[in-house]
Amino acid sequence: MAASIIDSQIFQGIFGTEAMRQVWSDENRTAQYVAVERALAIVQGRLGLIPQEAADEIVSHCEIGQIDMARLREQTERIGYPILGVVTQINQLCRDGLGEYVHWGATTQDITDTATVLQIRQALQLVDDELAAIAQAMAQLAREHRLTPMIGRSNLQQAIPVTFGYKIAGLLSAVLRHRERLAQLRERVLVGEFAGAAGTLASLQTGAMETQAALCAELGLGQPVIAWHTIRDNIAEVGAVLGLIGGTLGKLSMDVKLMMQTEVGEVYEPYHHGRGSSSTMPQKRNPISSCYIHAAISVVRQHAAALMDAMVADHERSTGPWEIEWIVLPEAFCLLAGALRQSRAVLEGLEVDPVAMRRNIDLTGGLVMSEAVMMGLGHHIGREHAHDLVYDLCRESLARRVPLLDLLASHPEITPHVDRAGLEQMLDPANYLGQSGLMVDRVLAQMA
């Protein structure tokens, strides 16, 4: 019976993905334990630290299909950790006592940490793949709407025109940085652990560092320069990057929710019959995916904080902080996978309404172009005086419900310098998009 929302038979397709759940499943976690024990036997046999016959026998039983998962659960509940249960089962599967060489010189945390890193490697690839797809979808929208005018907003108030392509390109720039972060952290995070009881590898009098190097190479991981049993900045960094990615997805979902408001109507999540409908209000079209994204990434950020808390570990082997990672890493990755999936679906099917965008620009009767007018008049009467003059005319336009153009075109301080046609040019949103198009191009150039 599933109790967690990421394993729920009802919600699992919303708050997670099958691929990410598989990475953090009991079966895959245990398979990685077994893979580390297998690699350890291989390299120690090769180095002559254990008999080659024992290495071969151990390897022949290092398969997840040979592990009794029900028994492993019982062993874990009794012992407190699953590794000894895995080691015992492999040992007992081996003939002639050769299994006594399994786990030679290792400690529980060596196997657990290295297996976790292998899971992180799998999980990061899934995250990066989704980010790549999201980047492509954003790039397509940015190209299509490079010069599609829409209102920019500040403090939830209309500010000045921007373009929808510019808005999306800003998000795209963050996604591209996240992909850079993922590439950069791999070198620091994808590092194995083989250090023994207190990190000094005292359990192996000979071949200790050779075993460590060969084990990491066998698993395709970096070799640590020193034990990291209780130095957990690498794992915390993973959480921090997941939180950053989630923050960008949250920004996307927030803007989509606001732009889907009835009074705004500039974009809509992809339409599917019945999706987002209300049980009592047939007209509703709720921003369902954006709501799920918001909820999921909020929890991911809390998990990122928990992983930083897990850094505060005692001495050389900790009493509790380590286990925080067991709880939050799977949930953080699964929830982020769900948010990535929802974000990709939104972007790939986003409905954009340029007509509504232009309608919203025109709602104020030209007031949103006041900065453009101020800057235009500044060449003739000074910027500060122009600011105060246009400010007063904006207030008058609102109070009297008179178009700003009419007030500007009849003002005695303005007419000597700019005629009505010139003012119309100043008030045209298409003439005040700044460097929006160029900035879109600069972001898109980073896709190459």
C-alpha positions in Angstrom: 0.0 0.0 0.0 1.5 3.3 -1.1 1.4 6.2 1.3 3.7 8.7 -0.4 2.3 10.9 -3.2 5.2 10.0 -5.5 4.3 6.3 -5.1 0.6 6.8 -5.1 -1.3 4.8 -7.7 -3.4 7.8 -8.3 -0.9 10.7 -8.2 2.4 9.0 -9.3 2.1 10.2 -12.9 1.7 13.8 -11.7 4.2 14.2 -8.9 6.9 11.9 -10.4 7.9 9.8 -13.3 8.3 6.0 -13.7 11.9 6.4 -14.8 12.9 8.4 -11.7 11.0 6.2 -9.4 12.9 3.2 -10.8 16.2 4.9 -10.1 15.3 5.3 -6.4 13.4 2.1 -6.1 14.4 -0.6 -3.5 15.3 -2.9 -6.4 17.7 -0.4 -8.1 19.2 0.7 -4.8 20.0 -2.8 -3.9 21.2 -3.5 -7.5 23.7 -0.7 -7.0 24.8 -2.2 -3.6 25.4 -5.5 -5.5 27.2 -3.7 -8.3 29.6 -2.1 -5.9 30.3 -5.4 -4.2 30.8 -7.0 -7.6 33.3 -4.3 -8.7 35.2 -4.6 -5.4 35.6 -8.4 -5.8 36.8 -7.9 -9.4 39.5 -5.4 -8.6 40.7 -7.1 -5.5 41.0 -10.4 -7.4 42.9 -8.6 -10.1 45.2 -7.0 -7.5 45.7 -10.4 -5.7 44.2 -9.1 -2.5 41.7 -11.9 -2.5 41.9 -15.3 -4.2 40.9 -15.1 -7.9 38.7 -18.1 -7.3 36.8 -16.2 -4.5 36.5 -13.2 -6.7 35.0 -15.2 -9.5 32.6 -17.0 -7.2 31.5 -13.7 -5.6 30.9 -12.1 -9.0 28.8 -15.0 -10.2 26.3 -14.3 -7.4 26.4 -10.5 -7.6 23.1 -10.2 -9.4 20.0 -8.5 -8.1 17.9 -11.5 -9.1 19.7 -13.6 -6.5 18.9 -11.3 -3.6 15.9 -12.3 -1.6 14.2 -8.9 -1.1 11.8 -10.1 1.6 14.6 -11.5 3.6 16.6 -8.3 3.1 13.8 -6.3 4.5 13.8 -8.5 7.6 17.6 -8.3 7.9 17.5 -4.5 7.6 14.9 -4.1 10.2 16.9 -6.3 12.6 20.4 -4.9 11.8 19.5 -1.3 11.0 21.3 -1.1 7.6 20.7 -3.2 4.4 24.4 -3.6 3.4 25.2 -6.4 5.9 22.1 -8.2 4.8 23.3 -8.0 1.2 26.8 -9.1 2.1 25.4 -12.1 4.1 23.2 -13.2 1.3 26.0 -13.1 -1.3 28.3 -14.9 1.2 25.8 -17.7 1.7 25.3 -18.1 -2.0 29.0 -18.8 -2.6 30.5 -22.3 -2.3 33.2 -23.6 -0.1 33.4 -20.5 2.1 34.7 -18.3 -0.7 32.0 -15.8 0.1 33.9 -14.8 3.2 36.0 -12.5 0.9 33.0 -10.4 -0.1 33.1 -6.8 1.2 36.9 -7.2 1.9 38.2 -4.1 3.7 35.0 -2.1 3.2 32.5 -0.6 5.6 28.7 -0.2 5.3 29.0 3.5 4.4 31.5 2.8 1.6 29.0 0.7 -0.2 26.0 2.9 0.6 27.6 6.1 -0.4 29.0 4.7 -3.6 25.7 3.1 -4.6 24.0 6.4 -3.9 26.4 8.2 -6.2 25.6 5.6 -8.9 21.9 6.4 -8.4 22.6 10.2 -8.5 24.4 9.7 -11.8 21.4 8.0 -13.3 19.0 10.6 -11.8 21.0 13.5 -13.0 21.0 12.2 -16.5 17.2 12.0 -16.4 17.0 15.6 -15.1 19.4 16.8 -17.8 17.5 15.0 -20.6 14.3 16.8 -19.5 16.0 20.1 -19.2 17.3 19.7 -22.8 13.8 19.0 -24.0 12.4 22.0 -22.1 15.2 24.2 -23.6 14.2 23.2 -27.1 10.5 24.0 -26.4 11.5 27.4 -24.9 13.7 28.2 -27.8 10.9 27.5 -30.3 8.6 29.8 -28.4 11.3 32.5 -28.2 11.9 32.3 -31.9 8.2 32.4 -32.8 7.5 35.3 -30.5 10.7 37.2 -30.7 8.9 40.5 -31.5 5.4 39.7 -30.2 4.6 42.7 -28.0 3.2 42.1 -24.5 3.1 44.1 -21.4 5.9 43.8 -18.9 4.8 43.9 -15.3 6.3 45.3 -12.2 4.8 44.8 -8.7 1.9 43.2 -10.6 1.2 46.5 -12.3 1.6 47.2 -16.0 5.1 48.6 -16.7 6.4 48.9 -20.3 6.1 46.7 -23.3 8.4 43.7 -23.7 8.0 40.7 -26.0 6.8 37.3 -25.2 9.9 35.9 -26.8 12.0 38.0 -24.4 10.0 36.7 -21.5 10.6 33.1 -22.5 14.2 33.7 -23.4 14.9 34.9 -19.9 13.7 31.6 -18.5 15.6 29.7 -21.2 18.8 31.4 -20.1 18.3 30.0 -16.6 17.7 26.5 -18.0 20.9 26.7 -19.9 22.8 27.7 -16.8 21.2 24.8 -14.9 22.6 22.4 -17.6 26.0 24.0 -17.1 25.7 23.5 -13.3 24.8 19.8 -13.8 27.9 19.3 -16.1 30.1 21.1 -13.6 28.9 19.3 -10.4 29.4 15.9 -12.0 33.2 16.1 -11.4 32.7 16.9 -7.7 29.8 14.6 -7.0 30.3 11.5 -9.1 33.1 10.3 -6.8 33.2 6.9 -5.2 33.8 6.1 -1.5 36.0 3.3 -0.2 37.7 4.3 3.0 37.0 1.7 5.7 35.7 2.2 9.3 37.0 5.7 10.0 38.1 6.7 6.5 41.8 5.7 6.8 41.6 2.3 5.0 43.4 0.7 7.9 41.6 -2.5 7.1 43.9 -3.1 4.1 47.5 -3.2 5.0 48.5 -3.5 1.4 46.8 -2.4 -1.8 44.5 0.0 -0.1 44.8 3.0 -2.4 45.1 0.7 -5.4 41.8 -0.9 -4.5 40.2 2.5 -4.1 41.4 3.7 -7.5 40.5 0.5 -9.3 37.1 0.3 -7.7 36.2 3.8 -8.7 37.5 3.2 -12.2 35.6 0.0 -12.6 32.4 1.9 -11.7 33.2 4.9 -13.9 33.5 7.2 -10.9 36.2 9.7 -9.7 38.5 8.7 -6.9 38.2 10.7 -3.7 41.3 12.5 -2.4 40.2 11.8 1.1 37.2 10.0 2.8 33.9 12.0 2.7 31.9 9.9 5.2 31.0 13.0 7.2 32.0 15.7 4.7 28.7 15.9 2.7 29.0 19.1 0.7 28.8 17.0 -2.5 25.4 15.6 -1.7 24.2 19.0 -0.4 25.3 20.6 -3.7 23.1 18.2 -5.6 20.2 19.3 -3.5 21.0 22.9 -4.0 21.0 22.5 -7.8 17.7 20.6 -7.7 16.3 23.5 -5.7 17.6 26.1 -8.2 16.1 24.1 -11.1 12.9 23.9 -9.2 12.9 27.7 -8.6 13.1 28.3 -12.4 10.2 25.9 -13.0 8.3 27.6 -10.3 8.9 31.0 -11.9 7.5 29.5 -15.2 4.4 28.1 -13.4 3.8 31.4 -11.6 3.8 33.4 -14.8 1.6 30.9 -16.6 -0.9 31.0 -13.8 -1.0 34.8 -13.7 -1.3 35.0 -17.5 -4.1 32.4 -17.6 -6.3 34.6 -15.4 -9.6 35.4 -17.0 -8.9 39.1 -17.0 -5.5 38.5 -18.7 -5.9 35.5 -21.0 -2.5 35.8 -22.7 -1.5 32.2 -22.5 -3.1 28.9 -21.7 -1.9 25.5 -20.7 -2.5 22.8 -23.4 -6.1 22.0 -23.7 -7.4 18.5 -23.0 -11.1 17.7 -22.7 -12.1 18.0 -19.1 -8.7 19.1 -17.8 -8.8 21.9 -15.3 -12.6 21.9 -15.1 -14.5 22.5 -11.9 -17.0 20.1 -10.4 -19.5 22.9 -10.1 -18.4 25.7 -12.5 -18.4 24.4 -16.1 -16.6 27.5 -17.5 -13.4 27.0 -15.5 -10.1 26.2 -17.1 -7.7 26.0 -14.2 -3.9 26.0 -14.6 -3.5 22.4 -13.4 0.1 21.7 -14.4 1.3 25.0 -13.0 -0.3 24.2 -9.6 1.4 20.8 -9.5 4.7 22.4 -10.4 4.4 25.0 -7.7 3.6 22.4 -5.0 6.4 20.0 -6.1 9.2 22.5 -6.3 8.3 24.0 -3.0 8.9 20.7 -1.3 12.1 20.2 -3.3 13.5 23.5 -1.9 12.7 22.2 1.7 14.6 19.0 0.9 17.6 21.0 -0.3 17.6 22.7 3.1 17.4 19.3 4.8 20.5 18.1 2.8 22.4 21.1 4.0 21.3 20.2 7.6 22.8 16.7 6.9 26.2 18.3 6.4 26.4 18.9 10.2 27.7 15.5 11.0 29.5 14.3 14.1 33.1 13.1 14.0 34.2 10.5 11.3 30.9 8.6 11.2 27.7 10.3 12.0 24.7 9.4 14.2 21.6 10.4 12.2 22.4 13.3 9.8 23.4 10.7 7.2 20.0 9.1 7.2 18.4 12.4 6.3 19.8 11.9 2.8 18.1 8.5 2.5 14.8 10.2 3.2 15.0 13.3 1.1 17.2 12.5 -1.9 14.7 10.1 -3.5 11.8 12.4 -2.8 13.6 15.5 -4.1 14.6 13.8 -7.4 11.1 12.3 -7.9 9.2 15.5 -7.2 11.6 17.5 -9.5 11.1 14.8 -12.2 7.3 15.4 -11.9 7.8 19.2 -12.1 10.0 18.8 -15.1 7.5 16.6 -16.8 4.7 19.0 -16.2 6.8 22.0 -17.3 7.7 20.3 -20.5 4.1 19.5 -21.3 3.1 23.1 -20.6 5.8 24.5 -22.9 5.4 22.0 -25.7 1.7 22.7 -25.9 1.4 26.3 -24.7 -1.4 28.3 -26.3 -0.2 31.9 -26.9 -2.7 34.7 -27.7 -0.9 37.7 -29.2 -4.2 39.5 -29.7 -4.9 39.4 -26.0 -1.4 40.5 -25.3 -1.9 43.6 -27.5 -5.3 44.2 -26.0 -3.8 44.3 -22.5 -1.1 46.7 -23.6 -3.9 49.0 -24.8 -5.9 48.8 -21.7 -4.5 52.0 -20.2 -5.0 54.1 -23.2 -1.3 54.7 -23.7 -0.3 55.2 -20.1 2.2 52.3 -20.3 4.1 54.3 -22.9 4.7 57.2 -20.5 8.4 56.3 -20.1 8.8 56.4 -23.9 7.1 59.8 -24.0 9.2 61.1 -21.1 12.4 60.0 -22.8 11.3 61.5 -26.1 10.4 64.8 -24.6 13.6 64.8 -22.4 15.6 65.9 -25.5 13.5 69.0 -25.7 12.5 70.1 -22.2 14.9 68.0 -20.0 14.3 64.5 -18.6 13.3 65.4 -15.1 10.9 68.2 -16.2 9.5 65.8 -18.7 9.0 63.2 -16.0 7.0 65.5 -13.8 4.9 66.8 -16.7 4.0 63.4 -18.1 3.3 62.2 -14.5 0.7 65.0 -14.1 -0.8 64.2 -17.5 -1.1 60.5 -16.6 -3.0 61.4 -13.4 -5.3 63.7 -15.4 -5.8 61.0 -18.0 -6.9 58.5 -15.3 -9.1 61.1 -13.5 -10.9 62.4 -16.6 -10.7 59.1 -18.6 -9.2 61.0 -21.5 -6.6 59.3 -23.8 -3.1 60.3 -23.0 -2.4 61.2 -26.6 -5.1 63.9 -26.6 -3.7 65.5 -23.5 -0.1 65.4 -24.8 -1.1 66.7 -28.2 -2.8 69.8 -26.7 -0.3 70.7 -24.0 1.5 74.1 -24.7 4.9 72.9 -23.5 4.8 69.9 -25.8 3.3 71.1 -29.1 6.2 73.4 -30.0 8.5 70.4 -30.0 6.5 67.3 -31.1 3.4 67.2 -33.3 0.6 64.6 -32.9 2.1 62.2 -35.4 5.4 62.3 -33.5 3.5 61.6 -30.3 1.7 58.7 -31.9 5.1 57.2 -32.8 6.2 57.6 -29.2 3.0 55.8 -28.0 3.3 52.9 -30.4 4.4 49.8 -28.3 6.2 48.3 -31.3 8.6 51.2 -31.3 9.5 50.7 -27.6 10.6 47.1 -27.4 14.2 48.1 -26.6 16.7 45.3 -27.2 14.2 42.5 -26.7 14.9 40.9 -30.1 18.6 41.1 -29.8 18.5 39.6 -26.3 16.4 36.8 -27.5 19.0 36.2 -30.3 21.8 36.2 -27.7 20.2 33.5 -25.6 19.3 31.4 -28.6 22.9 31.6 -29.8 23.9 29.7 -26.6 21.8 26.8 -27.8 24.3 26.0 -30.5 
